[in-house]
Structure formats: C-alpha cells, structure tokens
Amino acid sequence: MRASLIQLAVSEAESPDERRARAAALVRERAGDDLVVLPELWPLGGFAYDAWSAGAEPLDGPTADAMSAAARDAGVWLHAGSVVERDPDGPIYNTSLLFDPAGELRHTYRKIHRFGFDSGEAVAMGAGREVVAAPTPYGTLGLATCYDLRFPELFRALLDAGAEILVVPAAWPARRAAHWTLLARARAVEEQAYVLACNTAGTHGGVEQAGRSLVVDPWGEVLAEAGSGEEVLTVEFDPAAVAGARADFPVLRDRLLGVPVPVHR
C-alpha cells in the first residue's frame, strides 16, 4: 500500500478558495497512490476561530465538491482532512471527510474531543458522538482528529471496531511538537496498528504549526517523518503487518477491561 500525507501550509495570505484549488491540484498529483490524507481544518485554519462561523459549509459544500473531483481524477481513497461543517439543525462541527476513488463521500467523522478548554473549539463547536471505522480494500481505517490523540479510550474503541490503520489529521502547534510525535507512536504501540498522522504547516490564527507529519508502524517505529514546512510525505507499507504484529506479540488478548461503544461503519 502506498499512502501520501499532504502537509499543507495554511496562512491568512491565501483565501480558502485558493487553498482548495491548490490542495485539489496536490491530490491530483498523487495518482497511483492508494490513500491520500490532508490535515485538519485546512480550508480555514485550525486556530482561525474568527473565520469559522462565516466559513462553515455543508457536507456538499465547496470543499467536498473540490475534494470529490480530485479523488475521482486521481483514483485514490482521499481522507480530505476536516472542514467546519454547518449543520442546519445544530451547531458547527469539526468534520472529517473520506472519499472513495470514484469521488463518493463514504464516511464522515465529527471530532469527539474538542480542544481549547474554555475557549476556541471547545465552546464554538459541537462534539461528535460516533466512533467511525471505515472499511477499505487496504484494511479498516479508524478515524480520529488532532486532540483526539490524547484520549486512548477512543483508539481502543477503534481497535474494537476493527481498525488496522489509524488516520489522524491535525492542526498541531509547534510548541507541543514533542507531544505530537510521542502520542502518535503511543497509539500505534497500544493498538498494534499503523498511524498516519497528517499535520499542517505554516501559521494561522497567530499559531505556528508543528508540521512533522509521520507514519508509524504497529511496533511504534517511525517509517517516515516530515519537516516543519509544506511537503508531501509518501510511504509504502504492508497492511498485513498489523495481523503479524498482533500474532507475534499477542498483548491485546490479555485485556480485562473495556466498555462497548456505538460504532458507525
């Protein structure tokens, strides 16, 4: 399997429409890949709080239209990162979009854990309620977003839902870059799964982004890691290694605690 993480730079100097066009062009360049991943909230910026309400869009809005066409043209599974979703009957959400190679929106995931404590995302957005596991020809993708990395119970629920590849778009700040790498590796080791963690580059909302997107194997080894600027990180790996790791070191069968949660497939 070949996957590419597009570590897109986000800045206020570029309009959302310009960035959509540029992101779509980068996706089209990945024809021949199996999976392409974009970061969290890249159309508006993960810390551009003031732009969220006015820039929120429905699931059939301009970002979905552009990403659907790009996935279809490239013939790839596309995790298009996340958008500020406008629910006509509720609040705005931080919602991830997964397209198949025909350009059809197959799965969405509303971020469960919202960052900001008493400000920002935590007060401006609604919380997702569903764990989302997405079957693909390459294995089941477990969907999570940024701050979710700090909550291992979500990833254990994704494991129970059959996840073998954990896809985590993010807008993770540079000042906590060490946590980003550490937590991505920890989730891989815990669940004996691949972690594909795609971050933004640049500065938005006055917050410098860490970059450092990475792909981690089920043993916690970093297969590839980006720098701090915009780049495309491409790696080939064998999804069957998940089953191999779980058989060689069967720690998961010794679990004694667990709480079932609703799962969306």
N, C-alpha and C positions, 0 to 999 in steps of 0.2 A: 504494500500500500504506500502511495506517495501523498503526503499532505503538505500544504503550504500555509503558513501563518503570515498574514499581511499586517505587519506592524506599522499601521498608518499614522502619519503625523497629523495632528489636529491643531489648528490655530485659528484665532479670530480673523486673520488676514484673508481667509478663504471662506466663501459663502457655502452654506450647506449644499446648494445645487452644484457648485463647482466641485465640492468634495465627493458628492455622489457620482458625478461623471468620472472623476479620477479613480475612485475606488472601483467602479464598474470596469474601467479600462484595465486596471491591475488584475482583476479577476479574469477577464478575457485572456490575458497573457498566460494564465495558468492552465490552459487547455492541455490535456494529457495527465493532469493530476487527478487524484481520486476525491480528495477533500480539500477545500479551501476555507480558511477561517479569518474573519475580520474582528476587530476589537469591540469593546463596549461603547455604546452611545457616541460612535464616531461622527454621525451626521451633525450633532450639535455640540458635543463635548461633555465629558463626564462630570466636569465641575462648572459648567456654564449654566448654573442654576437659573439665572435670569432669562435664559432663552428657551427654557423647557416648555413652559405653558404655551407660548405663541408658536413654537416649532413642533409641538406634538402632532402626531399623524396617525391615521387609522392603519389597520393591518394591510389595507390595499392602497396605501399612500405612495408618495413618490419614491421613498427608499425601497419599499417592497417591489415596486414596478421596475426600478433600475436593477435591483439585485436578481430578480426573477429572470430578466432578459440576459443578464451577464452569466448566470448559472447555466441557462439554456445554451447560450452561444459557446461557452467553454466546455459544456458537457460534464460538469462537476457537481458533486454534492457541495453545497455552499452554506456554511454557517455564517450568516451575514452580520455577525455581532448583534448588537441590540440597538433599539430605537426607543424614543419616548413615545409610547403608544397612547393615543387618545381614545379612551373608552367612552362612547356617547352616553352610557348609563352609569358612569362611575368616575373614579379618579384617573390620573395618568399613571402609567406603569413603565418600568424598565423591562422591555420585552425583547427576547432573542428570537431570531427568525432562521429556520432551517429549510433550505430549498433542495429539491432533488435535481438530477441532471436534465430533466425536462422543464425546469423552471417552476415547478409547482411548490407552493408553500406546504410542506409536510408536517412541520411541528413548530409550535411557539412555546416559549418558556418565560413566564413573568418572574422576575428576580424575587426570591423569597426574603433574603436578608438585605435590608436597605441601610446604606452607610450614612453616617452623619450625626448619630446620637440625637441631639435636639435641634438639628438644622438640616438643610440640604435635602438629600434624597429621603432621609428618614421621615421628614414631615411633608415633603412635596408629593411623594408618590405612594401609591397603594402597594401592599405586599402580595406577592404571588402565594398561591396555596397548594400548587400541584408539583409533585416530583415528575420530571419528564425524562423518559428513556425512549430513544429513537432508534428502531432497528434499521440497519443499512446492509448492503451486501458485504461490508467490511467488518461488521460487528455492531453491537449496540452502543450508541453514543449516549452518555449521560450528560445532561445539560446543566450548567451552573454558570454563575456570573460573578466575577470580581470578589467582593466582600464575602460571598458565599464560601470562599476558600477557608475562612476562619471557623467554619462550622462543620466539624467532621460528621455530625449526625446526618446531614444532607447527603454526604458522599456514601455513607453506609446504606442509606435508603436507595441511592442509585445503584450500589452494588447489588442489593437485594432485588432490584428491578432488572438485573441482567447486564448492567453497564460494563463494558470492557475498555472503552475509550472515553475519557472524561474531557469534555471540551469546555474551556473556561475563557471567554472573552473578558477583557478588563480595561479599566482606566485607572491604573495603579500608580500612585505618586512616587517620585524619585526618592523622597525622604524615607520611605519604607520599602525600598527595593529589596533589602535583605530578607524581609518577611515574605515577599512575593516568591522568591526562589525557594526558600525553606518550606513554605506551605505547599507549593506545587509538588515538591519532592515527597513531602509527608503524605499527601493524599494518594500519590502513586503507590507508595510503600504500603499504606494502610489497606487499600482496596486491591492491591496487586493488579493494577490497571495502568494503561497509558494515560498520561495527562498532556493535553495540548493546550497550553496557556498563552493566549494572544493578547498582548497589551498595546496601548497606544504609545506613540512618541509625541514630542512637541510639548506645548504649554497651552492649556485652556482654562478659563476661569482663574487665571493667575497661578495655576498649579502646574509645576513641571512634572512631566510623566517619566516613569522609570524605563520604559521600553523593556528590554531583556526578556522578550517572549522566549518560551522554551518548550521543548518536547522531552518528557521524562518517561522512561520505560517502567515495567512493572516491578523492577528491582530498585527503583529510585535513581537509576543512572541517567544523567542528562545527556540525551543523544545530540541535541543541538540547542544553541542559545544565541539570541540576537544581541546586538549592542544597544545603545541608547537612542539612535536615530531611526528614521524610517528605513525599513528594509523588508524583504521577503525572505522568510526562513523556511527552507524546504528540506524535508527529511523523508527517507524511506524506512519503513519498519514492517515487521511481520505481526499482524494482529493475533496470530495463533500463539505467540509467545505468552499471552495472558494465561491461557489454559495451561501452558507448560510451567509457568511460574507457580500457579496455584497448585499444580500437581507435585512439583518438586519440593515446595515448602508449604504444606497444607495448613497454614496457621488459621485460615478462615473457618475451618471445620471445628475449631476449639472455641468458637464464640458461644457465650452463655447468656448474654443479654441482648435484647433487641425489641423494638416496638414497631409493629407494622404501620405503614403509612399509605395513603392513597397514591396510586401511580397512574400517570397518563401515558399511553403509548399511541 
